[in-house]
Amino acid sequence: MVNDNIGTDEVARVVRDEIARLLERTHRAPVQVADADRLDALGISSIELFDLAGGLEERLGVDPFEGSYSLSDVRTVDDLCRAYCDACSDSAGRDETLQSSRRRAEARRRQLR
């Protein structure tokens, strides 16, 4: 999934979906996941959280844990959602800055012709 124009609700949906996949893969009963749920209360170990973060990075196209967030600080579903929401919005801002820079460079090239 490309992270362009992804909203908070979509990030939360993807996070909950990945948690459900993890629980299913590890043969645990599916549960309704709420933002305030602690990951350890859902039975998610630190190793499984690392696996979960890998799946989320693949689906959302960003890794919030290479920047300002630490995976060890993630305790709740909401913490995880917030980390990915922030990373997606930061990424979108960097993409816009890059596009703006490319437009200026192209305009300069046209002036030199």
C-alpha positions in Angstrom: 0.0 0.0 0.0 1.3 3.5 -0.8 1.1 6.0 2.0 0.0 8.9 -0.1 -3.1 10.6 1.2 -3.7 7.9 3.8 -5.8 9.1 6.7 -5.9 8.4 10.4 -9.0 6.1 10.0 -7.3 4.1 7.3 -4.1 3.7 9.4 -6.2 2.5 12.3 -8.0 0.0 10.1 -4.7 -1.4 8.8 -3.2 -1.6 12.3 -6.3 -3.5 13.6 -6.3 -5.7 10.5 -2.6 -6.6 11.1 -3.3 -7.4 14.8 -6.1 -9.7 13.7 -3.9 -11.4 11.2 -1.2 -11.9 13.9 -3.7 -13.4 16.3 -5.1 -15.6 13.6 -1.6 -16.8 12.5 -0.8 -17.7 16.1 -4.1 -19.6 16.6 -5.6 -17.2 19.1 -9.2 -16.3 19.3 -10.1 -13.2 17.3 -11.0 -10.2 19.5 -12.5 -6.8 18.9 -9.6 -4.4 19.2 -10.0 -1.0 20.8 -7.5 1.9 20.8 -7.0 1.7 24.5 -6.2 -2.0 24.5 -2.7 -2.8 25.7 -0.8 -5.0 23.3 0.4 -7.3 26.1 -3.2 -7.7 27.3 -4.0 -9.0 23.8 -1.2 -11.5 24.3 1.2 -9.8 21.9 4.8 -10.4 22.9 7.7 -8.0 22.1 8.9 -10.4 19.4 5.4 -10.5 17.9 5.3 -6.7 18.1 8.5 -6.6 16.0 6.8 -8.9 13.5 3.7 -6.7 13.6 5.7 -3.6 12.9 7.3 -5.3 9.9 3.9 -6.2 8.4 2.7 -2.6 9.0 5.8 -1.2 7.4 5.1 -3.3 4.3 1.5 -2.4 4.1 1.8 1.3 4.9 5.1 2.0 3.2 6.7 3.8 6.2 8.8 2.8 9.3 8.1 5.2 12.2 10.7 3.4 14.3 13.7 4.5 12.2 13.0 8.1 13.4 11.5 9.6 16.5 9.6 6.6 17.8 10.9 3.6 19.7 9.2 0.3 19.3 9.8 -0.4 23.0 7.7 2.6 23.9 4.6 1.2 22.1 2.2 -0.1 24.7 -1.3 0.3 23.3 -3.1 -0.1 19.9 -3.4 3.7 20.0 0.4 4.1 20.4 0.9 2.0 17.3 -1.7 3.9 15.3 -0.2 7.3 16.4 3.3 6.2 15.3 2.2 5.2 11.9 -0.2 8.2 11.4 2.7 10.5 12.2 5.1 8.6 9.9 2.6 8.7 7.1 2.0 12.5 7.4 5.8 13.1 7.7 6.3 11.1 4.6 3.6 12.9 2.7 5.2 16.2 3.7 8.6 15.1 2.5 7.1 13.9 -0.8 5.5 17.3 -1.4 8.8 19.0 -0.7 10.5 16.7 -3.2 7.9 17.4 -5.8 8.1 21.1 -5.3 11.9 21.0 -5.7 11.5 19.0 -8.9 9.1 21.5 -10.3 11.5 24.4 -9.6 14.4 22.5 -11.2 12.3 21.8 -14.3 11.3 25.5 -14.5 15.0 26.5 -14.3 15.9 24.0 -17.1 13.2 25.4 -19.3 14.6 28.9 -18.8 18.0 27.8 -19.8 16.8 26.4 -23.2 
